[in-house]
Amino acid sequence: MIVRFLTSLALMWAMIVPAAAQGLFTPVAKVNDRVVTQYELTQRTLFYQALRAPGDPRELAMEKLIEERLQMQAADAMGIEVTDEQLEAGLEEFAARANLSSQEFLAALGRFGIAPETVYDFIRVGVAWRGVVRGRFAPNTQVSESEIDRALASASAQDGGLGSGGVRVLLSEIFLPTNTPEARALAEQRASEIQQITTVEAFAAAAEQFSAAPSRANGGRQGWVDVANLPEAVRAQIFGLAPGQVTSPIPTPNALALFQLRAIEETGAPTEETVAVEFARFFLPGGRTERNLAEARRIAERVDTCDDLYGVARGLPEDRLLRDTLPIDQISGSIALELAQLDEGEISTNLTTGEGGALVVLMMCGRTFAISEEVDREVVRTQLSNARLASYANGYLEELKADAFIQIQ
């Protein structure tokens, strides 16, 4: 593959060599206490041209050489050294991508003035950085059985789907506090009255007056929810209702919940049965204050996945961030209903841990669906673990860049 570039690379080398010869080891960048020389930049530019790397080869070379200085500093700080055996194995693996042996690979590059040391330096950094990332983050990349189930279900849906058609509903909710014996007695009395409601307007008025949920400000109204995402206790009652009717009271921790069906429709899209949900909760002490809501919005802007919350929680007590995977019917009612309305990676700030407690930044990590296919689960586990490790690596490298002194000459 590399041989195809003989002519173009030879011409490039002829143009670059005279300029490089004027100052081969002149610094072109400084990264903390280390430098990148003109020679390294010239060599790496040719190297990326040979590999047909996308983008401008020189810009890419500068960017990667700066990153590699930071990566090697991190490796040195952890005492990571690359052995000759690791170096040769890394080179062999890389050369195999071009269907060449290690020596064939080096010889092909050598014809264009690319020194073996340039290639070995590139391989050395890659091996050392993998050691850094695994040493720092491997304990955080364990993949649960539910994550494997979810990945398999997602792949199955893309290949034709499980199930035959979805149903979604519009619900309104009322949560009546039961945190004391007196409150429970009052909640049971009010629940029996609310059950008789048959109009959306009357239910909304009751929600605004009696509900302890944040949705009371909106008359208890919720958006469209896939029925498959609802807890079984709610799902079982919804199918027996006509629009306007209200469920029987459903016990949840410290509350009785009632739901009114406002609308129901078939989506035509395949719907998998949700059997478990993975979710994360980040707690902001002080309750539902404007300051905490503003902080929650900042967090939502910073994170894309539940893994990103670990960076938010760095340096804080462990109980500030909780991550769980639970069967859907073992999740607290208020949390389960919030999760039912979220897609993977979405966040809710509608819950608190109680009056005067903490604001809950609730994030949906993913759902586990019922599947029946026989698959190689270990292959999926490895793929998911590697993807998570790559995410940690990218985040750590960005931290190193942000903290570094970088000067391009």
N, C-alpha and C positions, 0 to 999 in steps of 0.2 A: 504494500500500500504506500509506504513512504517513498519507494523508488519512483513513483509517478511524479514526484515533485523535484526530481533531479535538476531539471533545467531552471525552474523558477527559483529554487533555493540557491543554486550556484550563482545566479545573477544577483540575488539579494546579498549573498555573502561578499561578492565582489564590491558592492556598494558600501556595505557596512564596515568592512575591515579597515579602510583608510581612516575613517572617523574614529573608530575604536582605538587604532594604533596611536593616535595623538594623546590619549590619556586612558589607557586600559583600566587602571585602578583608581581613577578619579571618583570620589563619592558622588552619587547622584541622588541619594536619599539617606536620611538618618532616622533610625527607629530606636528610641531610648538611647542606649549606649552602643548600638551596633549600626553599621553602615551597609548600604548596597552600592556596589561599584558599577562603573560603566561596563566593565567586562562582563559581570554577571547579568546585567540588563541586556547586553547584546546577545549573549549566549542564550538566555531564556527566550528572547524574542524569536530567534531562529528555531528554538525548540518548539514553541507553540505554533509557529508557522508549519513546521513539519507535521505536527499533530492535527493540523487543520482546525485549531480551536476557533470558535466563533468570536467575532469582534476584532478590534485592532490588536495585533500581537504584541506591540510594544506597550500599550496601555495595560493589557492583561498581565504582561510580564512584570511591570512595575507594581501593580496591585498585589499580585501573588507573592512577589519577593518581600514586600513589606509585611504581608500577613505571615509569611514563613519566619521572619525574624521574631515576631511575637510568639508564634507557635513553638519555636525552639527555645525561647526564653522560658516559656511555661514548662517545657520538657526538662530543661536544666534545673529549674526550681524544684521539680519533683524527683530529680535524680534519675531520670530516664535516659538510658543509653541504648543505641541501636547496635546490635552485634553484626558481625560480618555475615553470619548465616541469615539473619533477618533482612539484611540489605540485598543479598543475592536472591532470596526468595521474593522480595518485593519487585526487584528488577525482572525476574523471570515472569512473574504475574503480569506486569505491565507490558512487557514485550509480547506476551501471548495475545494481547488484544489486537496486535498488528500481524498475528500469525507468524511471528518470528521468534527465534531463540534469543537468549540474552546477548550472545556475541554478535548475531546477525543484526540485532537492533542497534547495538553500539556502533558496529561497523557502518551501517547505513547512515546514521547520524554523523559519524566521523568524517564522511566524505564531504560534508558541508561545513566542516570546521566546528562542529559541536563536540566539545570535549567530553570524555567519559565522566569526568568529575562533575560536570553540570548535571548529567543524568543521575549520578549517584546522590548528589546533594538533593535533588528533587525527591528521589525515593526515600532518602533518610528522613526528611522532614515529614513525609506522609506517614511513615512507620512510627516515628516519635509522637506525632500528634494523635494517632490512634491510641497510643499508650496513655497519653494525657487524658483523653476523653473517656476512655474506659476506666481509668483509675479514679476519675472524679465522679462519673455519672452512671457507671454500670449498675449500682444498687437501685437507681431510680428508673431503670428501664425494664423492670420485670413486667411481663405481659400476663394479664389474667385470662382465665378461661372465657370470661364474658367478652373480653375484647376480641378474642379469636372468633367467638360465635358471631359477634357483630360484623367483623370483617367478612366472614364467610357469607353471612346473610346479605350484606351489601353487594358482594360479587354475584350472588345468585340472583338478586333483583335486577342487576344490570344485564344478566344473561337471559332474562325472560320472566323473572320474578317468581315469588312464592305467593300463594293466595290468588284470589280471582277478582277482587274489587274492593275498594275502600269505602268507608262511611265516615263522615265527619259531622260534628254537631256544634251548635252555638249554645253555650250554657251561661246562666247567671248563677252566682253563688252567695250563700249567706253562712257565716260561721258564728254560732252562738256560744259565748264563753261558758265553760263548765269547770273552771279552776277551783271553785269552792262548792260545798254542798248547796248553799243558797243559790249560787249562780246556776248549778245544774238543774235545780227544781224550776227556776225561772226559764231556763233554756228549753226544757221539755214542754212547758206550758206554751211558750211562744212558737215552738216548732209545730205543735199540733194546729195552731192557728195559721201559720205560714203555709202548711200543707194544703190548705183549702184555697189558696190563691190560684187564680186562673188567667191573670193578665200580666203582661210584662211590666206595665206601669206600676201595678200594685206591688209586685215582687221587688222592683227597683226601690220603691219607697220604703219597704220593710228593710232592705239591705242598708240603705242610707241611715235608717234609724237604729237598727239593732246589730248589724254585722260587725265583728271584730276584725275582719280582713281588710287590707288596704283597698281592695276593690270596692268597698262601700262608697267611696267617693265617686265611683262610676256606676252606682246602682247595682253593683255586684256583677256587671257584665264582663264576660270573657270573650276572647276571639275564637275562631274556628279551632277545633281540636279533633285529631283523629281518634275515633273510638278505641282503636287498638292500643293507644297510649294511656288510656284511663285506667285507674285502679279497678279491679274486678268488682268491688263493692259498688262503685258508681256505674260501671258499664252494665252490670246486671239490671239495674233499675232504669237506665236511660232507654233501653229498647222497649220498655213497656209503657213509655209516656207518649202522649201527643203534645205538640207544641203548646206551651202555656202551662202544662202540668208540672207539678213539683214532686221530687223524690221524697221518700220517707227519710227521717233523720239518720245520718250516717255518723257513728261515733268516730272521732279522731282525738288525738291527745289534746286535752284541755278545751275541746269544743265539740258541738254537734254541727254537722254540715248538712245543708239542704241545697239542692240544685234544681233550677228550672230549665226545661228544654225550650229554647227559643226557635230553633230551626234544625233540620236534619237533611243531609243530602248525600247521595252516592257520588264518589269522586271518579270512579272508573279506573283508578290507579291501583296496582297490587298493594295489598296491606299485609305485612307480616305481623304475627302475634308477638307482642312485646312480653317477654318473660322476666326481664330484669333491666335495671337502669343503673348506669354509672354516673355519678354526679359529684360535684365538689362544692363545698361551702367555705367561703372566706368571711370571717366575722369582723365587723367594725364596731368596737365598743362605743356605747353612748346612744344607741338606738337610731331612730329614723330622723336624724337632724339634717339640716341643709348642708352642713359641712360633710357629714358622712355620705349623703347622696351625691355631692360633688366628687368626693373621693371615689365612690363606686363608679361614677361615669368615667373618671380618669383610668381606673382599672380596666373597665370594659374596652376602652380605646387601646390599651396596651396589650391585651391578651387575645389570642385567637383560639387556643386550645386549653384544656385543663392543665396540661403540663406547664404552660406559661405562668400559672398561678404560683408555682414553686418559686419563681423569681420574685414575685410580688411579696411572698411570705418570708423571703430570706432574712435571717436575723431575728425573726419574731418568735414568740413561744409556739411550740408545736400545735397547741390546740387552737391557734388562730386559723388554721387551714385543715379541713377534714375532707377526705375523699373516700367515697364508699361505692361499692357495687352490691345492690340488694335486689331480691325478688320484688317485683312491682307492688305486691300486696303486703310487703313488710316495710314500706316507706311511709313515713308519717303523712297523714292525709293532706295537709296544707302543702307540704313539699311535693308530694306526688302530683297534685293538681297543677302546681306551678310547672313542674317538669313536663307534664303532658302537653303544655303549650310551647315548649322550647324545642328547637332543632339543635343538633350537635354544634357546640361552640357558642350558643346563645346564653345570655345572662339575664336573670331576674333580680330585681331589688325590692320586691314586694313584701318580703317576710322579715320579721324580727324574732329574736329568741324570747320575747315576752316584753311586757311593759317596762320600759327603762333598760331593756337588755341591749343586745347587739343587733345592728343591721346585718342581714345575711345577704352576701353577694353569692347567689346560687347559680352555678354553671352546669349546663348539661354536657357531660363528657361523651355519652353515647348510649345506645340501647342494645340489648341482647334479644335476638329474635329466635323463635323456635325453628330449627332446621333439622333436616334428616339425612343430608348427603354425607357419605363417607369421604373424608378428605384427609390430607396429610397436615395435621394440625401443627406439627413441629416446624414445617416450612413456613406456615403463616406466622407462627410465634417469632421465628427468626427475622422475618421481614418487618414485622411490627416493632420488634426490639431495635433493629438497625435504624428504622425510620425515626424512632424516638431518640436514639443516640445521636443521629445526625442533627436533630432539632436542638438538642443540648449543646452540641459542638458549635453550631452556628451562633447560638446565643452567647456562648462563652467567648468566642472569637470577637464578637461585637463588643463585649465588655472590655476585652484586652485592647481593642482599638480605641475605645472611648477613654481609657485611662492612660494611653501611651502618648509620648512625645514623638510626633512624626513630622519630619521636615523634608520636603522634596526640593532638591537643588535646581 
